[in-house]
Amino acid sequence: MPVALPQSVLFCCDHNAVRSPMAEGIMKQFYGAGTYVQSAGVHNDLEVDGFAIAVCREIGVALERHRSRSFDEMQEWGDDLSSFDLIVSLSPASQRRALELTRYFHLTVEFWPIMDPTGIGETREQKLNAYRMTRDQIVERLTAKWGPPQERA
């Protein structure tokens, strides 16, 4: 049974280059602007991945303008982790970091074990298929938690 959308959610993964930007973009596309949605990584040493951009484009989600950022940069730029209702970690490293950073805050941290598609496949099509699997895992988790995409007026 879907639950009500939170007021704010932060998706996080290792580099904020594949899984968390995908989750951020898909959630915004599916559920509109009623929820404040951001993403971050444990590190910010990569740009958003071209395969992630391509497979999200297939479902109408634009990631081209996403700029990667880390937890540390979020805090430097004034995004306080305690202001989020929900933090969704998509990798074990981001789960550890999120729990470490929020141990004194009253908020929910969930772990969604989403496959890391980087390094899977030899050909372009094999790589795209791996990224599609990751995208589809995110879609499944989102719709299981918050229901099908909302109709736009």
WOKANOR-V721053 format. One record per backbone hydrogen bond with DSSP energy under -0.5 kcal/mol. CO is the residue of the C=O (numbers start at 1). NH is the residue of the N-H. Records with the same first field share a line. If there is no record, write none. Layout:
# WOKANOR-V721053
CO=NH ; NH
This chain:
# WOKANOR-V721053
7=36
8=85 ; 86
9=38
10=88
11=40
12=90
13=42
14=43
17=49
18=22
19=23
20=24
21=25
22=26
23=27
24=28
25=29
26=30
27=31
28=32
30=150
31=34
32=35
35=37
36=9
38=11
40=13
41=71
49=53
50=54
51=55
52=56
53=57
54=58
56=59 ; 61
57=60
60=62
61=63
63=66
66=68
69=41
70=74
71=75
72=76
73=77
74=79
75=78
78=80
80=83
81=84
85=108
86=10
87=89 ; 110
88=12
89=112
90=114
91=95
92=96
93=97
94=98
95=99
96=100
97=101
98=102
100=103
102=105
105=107
108=87
110=89 ; 112
111=113
112=114
115=117
117=120
123=127
124=128
125=129
126=130
127=131
128=132
129=133
130=134
131=135
132=136
133=137
134=138
135=139
136=140
137=141
138=142
139=143
140=144
141=145
142=146
143=147
145=3
